[in-house]
Amino acid sequence: MSPKDSGGVRIAVAFAAVTTLFFAWGFITSNNDPLIVALRAAFSLTYTQALLTQIVFFLAYGLLSLPAAWLTSRIGPVDMILAALAVMVAGCSLVVLSTDLAAFWPILAALFVLAGGFTALQVAANPLAAALGASERSHFRLNLAQAFNSLGVVLGVHFGSLVMLGGPQAHAGAGAILDAVDRAFLVMAAMLAGLLVFFLLLRKL
């Protein structure tokens, strides 16, 4: 294989890896919808209170996008992706820990941490996807990556509905509902941790 072909393969592998990030954040953010229903049932929230789970994500985007862009320019997109994935794993883990407190507000704080990781991930991954290849095809790469994001949304909301809202816990007490939320976020934490390890290994190649 010529050096040119080898370089093309490396770029293709790198782009394929980045598309997994688009899938992951689509998968996890789509779980906000079933999470709203689950938390509303567990804590007897009004619709307005339950929708705060969405608002914390928008708040994180508004407050952290520019700082994340500045930090990405300092440490580079790859290191930012690694840091963002680590923060997202921490955010999912904090959601699980927060449900043990049987209170809504600590869960919101944990979701803000998770949303901060999402914000940093998007800031780093979008320009990286556009840059991995010929500039005249950057729009194609972004559209392709966004297609995987949409696939993640479709599969993610199905997963969240099944785990958090399906089964006997849907008609059980608050403890059973929060246990189902824990299971969903533990699966997502494991998925993100797997991506973190995957990108650490790729970085060494």
N, C-alpha and C positions, 0 to 999 in steps of 0.2 A: 504494500500500500504506500503510495507516495505521500510526502509530507502534506501536500494540499488536500488529498483525500482524507488523511488522518485528521487534519484540522476540521474538515467538514463534518466528520463523524462526531468529533468532540462537541462541536457547536450544536449538532442535532440532539445529542444526548443531553446537553445542558438545557436546551429548549424544552425537551420532553420532561425534564425534571421540574422546570419552572411551571409547566402546565399543571403538574400535580398540585402546586400551591394554589392555583386558581380553582381547581376542583375542591381542595380542602376548605378554602374560606367560603365558597358557595355552599358546601355541605354543612358547615358549622353555623354560619349566619342564618341559614334557613330554619334552623332549630329554634330560633326565637319565637316563631309562631306557635308551635306546640308548647313551648316553655311558658308563654303568656297564659295559655289555657290551664296548664298544670299549676302554675303559681297562683293564679286566681282562685282555683279550687282549693289549694292547700291552705291559703291564708285568708280566704273570704274577701278578696280584694274587689274594689270597683274596677270597671273597665279602664278608667283613667289611671288608677294606681298600677294596674297590670301593664299598661302600655309604657310605663317607665322603663321596662326592660328593653324596649326599642329606643327610647329616648337616650339612654346611657350610651348606646352605640353611636348615635348621631353626635352626642356631646363629645365623645372621644375623637371622632373624626374632626370636629370643629376645633378642638383644643390642641390636638396632637399632630395633625398633618404637617404643619410647617416645622415644628421641632423635629419630627421624624425625617423630613426632607433634608434639614440641615445636618442631622446626624448621619444620614446616608451619604451625603457629600463628603463627610469627614472619614468614615470608616469603610465606605464602599457598599455596594448592594448585597454582596454575598454575606458579609459579616452582619449586615442589617437583617437579612433573612434569617440567619441563625439566631440572632438575638430576639427577633419577633416570634419565631417558633417557640423559643424558650419561655417568653412571656405568655404566650397563648397556652402552653402546657401548664404554667403556673396559674393562669386564670381559670382554666377548667378544674384544676385541683382545688382552688379556692372556693369555687362554687360548691364542690362536694363537701368541703370543710364547713362552709357557711350553712348548709342545710341542717347540720347538727345543732345549730343555734336556734332553730325553729323560729327564725325571724326573717322578714322580707328584705330589710335594708342591707344587711351584710351580703346577701346574694347580689344585690344591685352593685355594691362595691366590687365584688368579685367579677361581675360582668363587665364593669368598666375596665378592669385590668385586662380581661380577655379582648375587649374592643380596642384597647390601646395596642395590643399585639397585632390585631387585624389591620389597624391603621398603618403601623410600621411595615407590615408585610406588603400591603398594597402599594405603598409609596416606593418600596424597593423593587417589587416584582414587575410592575407595569413597565417601567423604562427598560428593565433588564430583558424582558420578553421582546420588546421592540428592537433592542440592540443586538440580539443574538442572530446575526445573519445580515444579508444585504439590506441596505437602507430602503431600497425601493419596494421591498416586500415586508416592511415593518407592519403595515396595516393588516396584511394577511395574517401575520403571526399573532398580532393582538386579537384579531377576530377569532382565530382558532383557539387561543387560550381562553377567551371569554366563552366560547362554546363549551369548554370543559367546566367553566364556572357555572354555567346554566345546568349542565348535567349534575354537578354537585348539589345545586339547589333542589332539583327534582328528587334526587335520591335522599338528600339530607332531610327534607321535610317529611318524606315517607318514613325514614328511620325514626325521627323524633316522634312522630305521631304514633308509630307502633310501640316504641319503648316507653314513652312518657304518658301516652293517653290510651293505649290499647291494653287489653287484659283486665284482670280483676281489680287492679289498683285504680282504674278509672272510676270505680264505684266504692272505693274504700276510703279510709280516713286520710288525714293530712300526712301521717307518717309513711303510709304506703306510697302515696303520690311522690313525696320527696325522695323516697328510696328509688323510685323509677327515674327521677331526675338525676340522682347520683349515678345510676347505671349508664344513662345516656352520656353524661359528661366524663365518666371514666373511660368509656369507649373512645370518645373524641380526644381525650388526653393521650390515650395510647396511640391513636392514629397520628397525632401531632408529634409525639415523641419518636415514632417511627420515621416520620419525615425529617425530623431534626438529625437523627442518626444517619439517615440516607444522605443528607446534604453534607454532613461532616465527612462521610466516606468519600463522596464525590470530590470534595475540596482537596482531598489528599491524592487524587488521581493525577 
